[in-house]
Amino acid sequence: MRISEKLASVRPFFSFEFFPPKDDAGSKQLFQTIETLVPLRPAFVSITYGAGGSTRARTVALAKQIQNDIGLTVVAHVTCVGSTRAELRELFDDLARAGIQNILALRGDPPKGETAFVAPPGGFSYATELIAMLKRNYDFCIGAACYPEKHVEAESAHADLANLKAKVDAGADFFVSQLFFDNEKFFDFEKAVRREGIDTPIVPGLMPITNFEQIQRFTAMCGATIPPKLRVEMDSRKGDARAVEDLGVSFAAMQATGLLQRGSPGIHFYTLNRSPATRAVVSAILAASTWRALPNHVVESL
């Protein structure tokens, strides 16, 4: 099923991101994770993409297996990194033959050890080019990324919005946001997007905190900020892994509830191929029915 159709009909809307495992042990863990999340009836799962032949092949194989064997709707990530246009067409042909209907089209990060993205010979420089090629030649439902706190390489928030509009004009059908921890920053971003005349659905992306050092690295790379009060609470639990994870689950549940109550269509969870934190967050929201939207007069007063 196309994600645009699910966004129009499924509430609450939850989705989960996974990455291709590197070995048999990782594969076993991944499918154990997926098995525990299936009862939550995710609207889709997304599979990240690695540049290069072997990792790219694992992405395709995993997307096929999850959709065909487990029966979940899959969104396959595709990036511009390390691939020519011809190689990307081969990949899209393969995904289409496998029945994959949804693509998340990304430029991708610079390869490890490099500080700047450089388009490969015969490849694409921007996600907009990739989206446009998909729109011209295929019938995929096309997702793209957006950045509530601005892409780290964008010169300004205004330039970042212009790039978002270019993705829509190229053919993007929905957006999934970079992770963030301050809902007000997301709502301010959403308002700015709508003022630009962009009505494309935006699914906010959350990552429950499960590891102190890990989340520090992630936020440094993607430019997301940690609210001061949350950082104080994290610092006070440093060295106590269980306490950090308990805080992360509680905060993510509160954050997701606030987003859903104020009209977000759903939540996309960055799982890191593990289920306990994400399962706890989604289960709590569903059990308490806390996802139900607030009345308009309450939203307007917030």
VENFEN-V246682 format. One record per helix or strand of 3 or more residues. SS is the DSSP state (~ for helix, > for strand). FROM is the first residue (numbers start at 1). TO is the last residue. If there is no record, write none. Layout:
<<SS | FROM | TO> <SS | FROM | TO>>
This chain:
<<~ | 3 | 9> <> | 13 | 18> <~ | 24 | 38> <> | 44 | 47> <~ | 53 | 70> <> | 74 | 79> <~ | 85 | 97> <> | 102 | 106> <~ | 127 | 137> <> | 141 | 146> <~ | 157 | 170> <> | 174 | 179> <~ | 183 | 195> <> | 201 | 206> <~ | 212 | 222> <~ | 228 | 236> <~ | 241 | 261> <> | 266 | 270> <~ | 276 | 288> <~ | 296 | 301>>
